């Protein structure tokens, strides 16, 4: 274990209590009666389920929102977790709504296979000479390569519809909407500000993915969830790490390296290249602009 790993170590017991207190205090400030969140079967939302249930044992509600392209294993894992926690939940198939707004018609069926997306991403990496795709300015790409636009619309409409459903239940129950975006995703831009970022309370935004795993293991989340490759669950078999171009463990170490202001020339002794550091820095810079949205004249 080196100093980057040491920086990623957290006091799990204190962190658990800190987040629980933060959730309770935030709900009270918002004059809400409880909390609602999406449960996908992945590690982030599973950790959120544990923390929400402990914070509001009688007033926590989870929504499981599968659609026809979802991985059935994730849906089963989400249901099993909800049952194990005695968590109040509802499963709502959002396929009809996505059909109604024409989401599935945006891209051909071959696009919805993980190998097709991986192949396309590898071509993009080759053409741009970038490993970390988040270091690219997607606005410029979408302007220049119009063929990419339907794919983005396909994914974003799913992510944002999920959030619409969660907010609907939040209003019906007078519950605050909890978010599960972690610090790694937030810094890299691996989240959607109007989708998974459109919440009342971000509970994990201060934790890197590595730290999310530490806290999840401490709380007793099942090994099959801890080891499951993180995914946005837009098409089965396509993972977040394949989209990012490196593992969460590696990118977390790079992010800490940058955070501590270390010299790029020191990178190799920690197991990564200067080019990887530069690309991660560009990803952070690109996301800084997106985090200022919406643009408005009040800020001028």
C-alpha positions as CSV (number, residue, x, y, z in Angstrom):
1,X,0.0,0.0,0.0
2,X,1.4,3.4,-1.0
3,X,0.4,6.9,0.0
4,X,-2.3,7.1,-2.7
5,X,-4.0,4.1,-1.2
6,X,-3.6,5.6,2.3
7,X,-5.4,8.7,1.1
8,X,-8.3,6.6,-0.1
9,X,-8.7,4.8,3.2
10,X,-11.7,6.0,5.3
11,X,-13.1,5.4,8.8
12,X,-16.1,3.4,7.7
13,X,-17.9,3.6,11.1
14,X,-17.6,7.4,11.2
15,X,-18.5,7.8,7.6
16,X,-21.7,5.8,8.1
17,X,-22.8,8.0,10.9
18,X,-21.8,11.2,9.1
19,X,-23.9,10.3,6.0
20,X,-26.9,9.2,8.1
21,X,-26.8,12.5,10.0
22,X,-26.5,14.4,6.7
23,X,-29.5,12.7,5.2
24,X,-31.7,13.3,8.3
25,X,-30.6,17.0,8.6
26,X,-31.2,17.6,4.9
27,X,-34.6,16.0,4.9
28,X,-35.6,18.2,7.9
29,X,-34.4,21.3,6.1
30,X,-36.5,20.4,3.0
31,X,-39.6,19.8,5.2
32,X,-39.9,16.3,3.8
33,X,-41.2,13.2,5.5
34,X,-38.7,10.6,4.2
35,X,-36.6,9.6,1.3
36,X,-37.0,8.0,-2.2
37,X,-34.4,6.8,-4.6
38,X,-33.7,4.5,-7.5
39,X,-32.4,1.0,-6.8
40,X,-30.6,-0.6,-9.7
41,X,-28.8,-3.5,-8.2
42,X,-25.4,-1.9,-8.5
43,X,-23.1,-1.0,-5.6
44,X,-23.8,2.7,-5.4
45,X,-27.6,2.4,-5.1
46,X,-27.3,-0.7,-2.9
47,X,-25.1,1.3,-0.4
48,X,-27.7,4.2,-0.7
49,X,-30.5,1.7,0.2
50,X,-28.6,0.6,3.4
51,X,-28.0,4.2,4.4
52,X,-31.5,5.4,3.6
53,X,-33.1,2.5,5.5
54,X,-30.9,3.1,8.6
55,X,-31.7,6.9,8.4
56,X,-35.4,6.5,7.9
57,X,-36.5,2.9,8.9
58,X,-40.2,3.6,8.3
59,X,-40.0,6.3,5.6
60,X,-37.7,5.0,2.9
61,X,-39.0,4.1,-0.5
62,X,-37.1,2.5,-3.5
63,X,-38.1,2.4,-7.1
64,X,-36.8,-0.4,-9.4
65,X,-37.2,0.8,-12.9
66,X,-36.4,-1.9,-15.5
67,X,-37.0,-1.6,-19.2
68,X,-36.6,-4.0,-22.1
69,X,-32.9,-3.5,-22.5
70,X,-32.1,-3.9,-18.8
71,X,-30.1,-6.7,-17.4
72,X,-32.5,-9.1,-15.6
73,X,-29.8,-10.0,-13.1
74,X,-29.6,-6.4,-11.9
75,X,-33.4,-6.3,-11.5
76,X,-33.3,-9.5,-9.4
77,X,-30.4,-8.2,-7.3
78,X,-32.3,-5.0,-6.6
79,X,-35.5,-6.9,-5.6
80,X,-33.6,-9.3,-3.4
81,X,-31.8,-6.4,-1.6
82,X,-35.1,-4.6,-1.0
83,X,-36.6,-7.7,0.4
84,X,-33.6,-8.4,2.6
85,X,-33.7,-4.9,4.0
86,X,-37.5,-5.0,4.4
87,X,-37.5,-1.9,2.3
88,X,-40.7,-0.5,0.9
89,X,-40.3,-0.6,-2.9
90,X,-42.1,-0.8,-6.2
91,X,-41.0,-2.2,-9.5
92,X,-42.2,-0.2,-12.5
93,X,-41.5,-1.2,-16.1
94,X,-40.7,2.0,-18.0
95,X,-40.6,0.2,-21.4
96,X,-44.1,1.6,-22.5
97,X,-43.1,5.1,-21.7
98,X,-39.8,4.8,-23.6
99,X,-41.7,3.3,-26.5
100,X,-44.2,6.2,-26.5
101,X,-41.5,8.8,-26.7
102,X,-39.7,6.9,-29.5
103,X,-36.5,6.0,-27.6
104,X,-36.1,2.5,-29.0
105,X,-36.5,3.8,-32.6
106,X,-33.5,6.1,-32.3
107,X,-30.9,3.4,-32.9
108,X,-31.0,0.1,-34.8
109,X,-31.1,-3.2,-32.9
110,X,-27.5,-4.1,-33.5
111,X,-26.5,-0.9,-31.6
112,X,-28.1,-2.2,-28.5
113,X,-25.6,-5.0,-28.2
114,X,-22.6,-4.5,-25.9
115,X,-20.1,-5.7,-28.5
116,X,-21.3,-3.1,-31.0
117,X,-20.9,-0.3,-28.5
118,X,-17.5,-1.6,-27.5
119,X,-16.4,-1.8,-31.1
120,X,-17.6,1.8,-31.8
121,X,-15.9,3.1,-28.7
122,X,-12.6,1.4,-29.7
123,X,-12.8,3.1,-33.1
124,X,-13.4,6.5,-31.4
125,X,-10.4,5.9,-29.2
126,X,-8.3,5.0,-32.2
127,X,-9.4,8.1,-34.2
128,X,-8.9,10.5,-31.3
129,X,-5.9,8.8,-29.7
130,X,-7.6,9.1,-26.3
131,X,-8.0,6.4,-23.8
132,X,-10.2,8.3,-21.4
133,X,-13.2,9.3,-23.6
134,X,-14.4,11.8,-21.0
135,X,-11.3,13.9,-21.9
136,X,-13.0,14.6,-25.2
137,X,-15.4,17.5,-25.6
138,X,-18.6,15.7,-26.4
139,X,-20.3,18.9,-27.5
140,X,-17.7,19.3,-30.3
141,X,-18.0,15.6,-31.2
142,X,-21.8,15.8,-31.5
143,X,-21.5,18.9,-33.7
144,X,-19.0,17.3,-36.0
145,X,-20.3,13.7,-36.0
146,X,-24.0,13.7,-36.3
147,X,-24.2,9.9,-36.4
148,X,-23.4,10.0,-32.6
149,X,-26.4,12.0,-31.7
150,X,-29.1,9.2,-31.8
151,X,-26.9,7.1,-29.5
152,X,-26.7,9.9,-26.9
153,X,-30.4,10.6,-27.2
154,X,-31.1,6.9,-26.7
155,X,-29.1,6.7,-23.4
156,X,-30.0,10.1,-22.0
157,X,-33.8,9.6,-22.5
158,X,-33.6,6.4,-20.4
159,X,-31.5,8.1,-17.6
160,X,-33.8,11.1,-17.4
161,X,-37.0,9.2,-17.6
162,X,-35.9,7.2,-14.5
163,X,-35.4,10.4,-12.6
164,X,-38.9,11.7,-13.7
165,X,-40.4,8.6,-12.2
166,X,-38.5,9.0,-8.9
167,X,-39.5,12.6,-8.6
168,X,-43.1,11.7,-9.2
169,X,-43.1,9.4,-6.3
170,X,-41.2,11.9,-4.2
171,X,-44.0,14.4,-4.6
172,X,-46.7,11.9,-4.0
173,X,-45.1,10.8,-0.7
174,X,-43.5,14.2,0.2
175,X,-40.1,12.4,0.2
176,X,-36.7,13.9,-0.7
177,X,-35.0,12.4,-3.7
178,X,-31.6,10.8,-2.8
179,X,-28.7,10.6,-5.3
180,X,-26.0,8.0,-5.5
181,X,-23.4,9.7,-7.8
182,X,-19.9,9.2,-6.3
183,X,-16.9,11.6,-6.5
184,X,-15.2,9.6,-9.3
185,X,-18.2,9.9,-11.6
186,X,-18.7,13.5,-10.6
187,X,-15.2,14.6,-11.4
188,X,-14.9,12.7,-14.6
189,X,-18.3,13.7,-15.9
190,X,-19.6,10.1,-15.8
191,X,-23.1,11.1,-14.9
192,X,-25.9,13.3,-16.3
193,X,-26.7,16.5,-14.5
194,X,-30.3,16.3,-15.5
195,X,-30.6,12.5,-15.0
196,X,-28.8,10.9,-12.0
197,X,-27.7,14.3,-10.9
198,X,-31.2,15.8,-10.7
199,X,-31.7,15.0,-7.0
200,X,-32.4,16.8,-3.7
201,X,-29.6,15.2,-1.7
202,X,-26.3,13.8,-3.0
203,X,-25.3,11.2,-0.3
204,X,-22.1,9.8,-1.8
205,X,-20.6,12.7,-3.8
206,X,-17.7,13.1,-1.4
207,X,-16.6,9.4,-1.7
208,X,-14.5,8.0,-4.5
209,X,-15.7,4.7,-6.0
210,X,-13.0,2.9,-4.0
211,X,-14.3,4.4,-0.8
212,X,-17.9,3.4,-1.8
213,X,-16.7,-0.2,-1.9
214,X,-15.0,0.1,1.5
215,X,-18.2,1.4,3.1
216,X,-20.4,-1.1,1.3
217,X,-18.2,-4.0,2.5
218,X,-18.4,-2.6,6.1
219,X,-22.2,-2.5,5.9
220,X,-22.4,-6.1,4.8
221,X,-23.5,-5.7,1.2
222,X,-23.3,-9.0,-0.6
223,X,-20.1,-10.0,-2.4
224,X,-21.9,-10.5,-5.7
225,X,-22.8,-6.8,-5.7
226,X,-19.4,-5.7,-4.5
227,X,-17.8,-7.6,-7.4
228,X,-20.3,-6.7,-10.1
229,X,-18.9,-4.5,-12.8
230,X,-20.5,-1.0,-12.4
231,X,-22.9,-0.1,-15.3
232,X,-25.5,2.5,-16.2
233,X,-27.6,-0.5,-17.3
234,X,-28.5,1.0,-20.7
235,X,-27.6,-2.2,-22.6
236,X,-26.7,-5.5,-20.9
237,X,-23.0,-6.2,-20.7
238,X,-21.6,-2.7,-21.2
239,X,-19.8,-1.4,-18.1
240,X,-18.7,1.9,-16.8
241,X,-15.1,1.0,-16.8
242,X,-15.3,0.1,-20.5
243,X,-16.7,3.6,-21.1
244,X,-14.0,5.3,-19.0
245,X,-11.1,3.4,-20.4
246,X,-9.6,2.3,-17.1
247,X,-10.6,0.7,-13.8
248,X,-12.1,2.7,-11.0
249,X,-9.2,1.7,-8.8
250,X,-6.8,3.2,-11.2
251,X,-8.7,6.4,-12.0
252,X,-9.3,6.9,-8.2
253,X,-5.5,6.8,-7.6
254,X,-5.0,9.3,-10.5
255,X,-7.6,11.6,-9.1
256,X,-6.0,11.6,-5.7
257,X,-2.6,12.1,-7.4
258,X,-4.0,15.2,-9.0
259,X,-5.8,16.3,-5.9
260,X,-2.6,16.2,-3.9
261,X,-0.8,18.4,-6.5
262,X,1.9,15.8,-7.3
263,X,4.2,16.2,-10.2
264,X,3.4,14.3,-13.4
265,X,6.9,13.1,-13.6
266,X,6.2,11.0,-10.5
267,X,3.4,9.1,-12.2
268,X,5.2,6.0,-13.2
269,X,6.2,4.9,-9.7
270,X,2.4,4.8,-8.9
271,X,1.6,2.7,-11.9
272,X,0.3,5.1,-14.5
273,X,1.5,7.3,-17.3
274,X,1.7,11.1,-17.7
275,X,-0.6,10.8,-20.7
276,X,-3.3,9.2,-18.5
277,X,-2.9,12.0,-15.9
278,X,-3.3,14.6,-18.7
279,X,-6.4,12.9,-20.0
280,X,-8.0,12.7,-16.6
281,X,-7.3,16.4,-16.0
282,X,-9.0,17.2,-19.3
283,X,-12.0,15.2,-18.3
284,X,-12.2,17.2,-15.0
285,X,-11.9,20.4,-17.0
286,X,-14.6,19.4,-19.4
287,X,-17.0,18.6,-16.6
288,X,-16.3,21.9,-14.8
289,X,-18.1,23.7,-17.7
290,X,-21.1,21.3,-17.6
291,X,-21.5,21.8,-13.9
292,X,-22.1,25.5,-14.5
293,X,-25.3,24.7,-16.5
294,X,-27.7,26.3,-17.0
295,X,-26.1,29.4,-18.3
296,X,-28.1,32.5,-17.2
297,X,-27.7,36.3,-17.1
298,X,-27.9,36.4,-13.3
299,X,-24.3,35.1,-13.3
300,X,-23.1,37.7,-15.8
